[in-house]
Amino acid sequence: MLVSLTLENWMSFRDPATFSMIADEEESSHNNHVAVATELSLKILQAAAIYGGNASGKSNFIKALQFLKQFTSATLKPENPIPVRPFLLDQASESKPCQFEMHYIMNNKLYRYRLTVTRDKVLEETLSTISRDSDSTLFHRKDDRITYDKGSMIAESFKSTLPDNHSVLSRFNGTDNEETAPFTWLNHGLAIATPTSCGFTGDEKIIQKVKQTLASMDTGISDYSITEQEIPEDNLPKEIRPTTNSGNNTQILPFTISNDTTKGHIVFKNRKAYVAISESRHRTQSGEQRRFSMEDESDGTKRLFDLLPGFVTHSEFEEDVHAIHIVDELDRSLHTHASWQLVEMFLKSCTPDSRRQLIFTTHDVMLMDPDLLRLDEIWIAERDTSGHSELIPFTDFQQLKEEKYSKSWRKLYLQGRIGGIPDITPDNEETLGE
């Protein structure tokens, strides 16, 4: 479970900004949303919503998680720069490193991961376990030197030279055992859905639940199917051919076939490539099933097809209790009732013993409701006049804790009394370029 993440000099976050999933001690609603880690004396939220105006920093926060997941699980060519993105609106920050500090729980242990990195190299990287009495360092890397417990089972992973632009954690990519689990948590534990992500799944159990949910959300879809056909490697675009040799993990890429009317996905599994085409079914007035391609569906329905496999997996079938489902722009193309149902589906699955989490960004103020979310589950991303973003929890606003305002969260937010809304300037007062 994610406990907290602190960013510094990452995109619009110039100064340190901390996002925390620790439950507020004064909040007592929706107790099933709180996971109780008794051994660590921690109570961790299982959901969080981030609001804010356009360009406030919401997506930049999600991109930080994407960077950490990708950088710690992949290996760059030695000549390639590290894809960090420092704050660019002042010269001092542009030349400084990006810094990250993350706390997470894995197998009832609390870990702290720190990373200081530039485009050229990793300056410092540390993974530690934290207990009530003391901290224990699993490894510490500073410049070209790595210190670690030479008696541990993972010591062999540190003996060969590590390129400047590689994370220590990338050494453990592809491993799957209890000893290396803390090192691969970022890769295995984070499932991130962006506005353009594809949510294709070939799991029949998940497909059946997705069918039921689509029918309940008034999409008009009565059924859908997925067909797969193997593709010879020579028929694949050259830039994605190496993916077929990347191992046995399933990978999915979106593509558009030549007639530009039917969209499908390229699926890599067991070192082979397949084209997978999803088709929906709608009933005619005579009761017959009529096939529709995904391009015939509305943008909202296509968005549901992309989001539902993840929500269904994390709500009903997720065996990995440490999984975190992260969604940027949850409400894109969705009616507010559909967004509500997705969040509610997840929250109803939560118990004090579950360890799954949902973190999403949204503009849908109808979700800003105490019947759905706790006060400490809502955050605001705010950008000041210098272009610097910060993250502010709703619990920082004392008036929101008062009973008379318990049903007025969205009203106070839309009135601008707690920030997080755009400062719209009438177009007759200011012109671009002036």
Secondary structure, DSSP 8 states (H G I E B T S, - for coil): -EEEEEEESBTTB-S-EEEE-B--TT--S-GGGEEEEGGGTEEEESEEEEE--TTSSHHHHHHHHHHHHHHTT----TTS--------SSHHHHTS-EEEEEEEEETTEEEEEEEEE-SS-EEEEEEEEE-SS-EEEEEEEETTEEEE-TTSTTGGGGSS---TTS-GGGGGTT--STTTHHHHHHHHHEEEE-TT-------HHHHHHHHHHHHHTT----EEEEEEEEE-GGGS-GGGGGGGGS-SS-EEEEEE-TTSS-EEEEEEETTEEEEEEEEEEEE-TTS-EEEEEGGGS-HHHHHHHHHHHHHHIIIII---TT-EEEESSTTTT--HHHHHHHHHHHHHT--TT---EEEEE---GGG--TTTS-GGGEEEEEE-TTS-EEEEEGGG-HHHHSGGGTT-HHHHHHTTSSS-S-----TTT--TT-
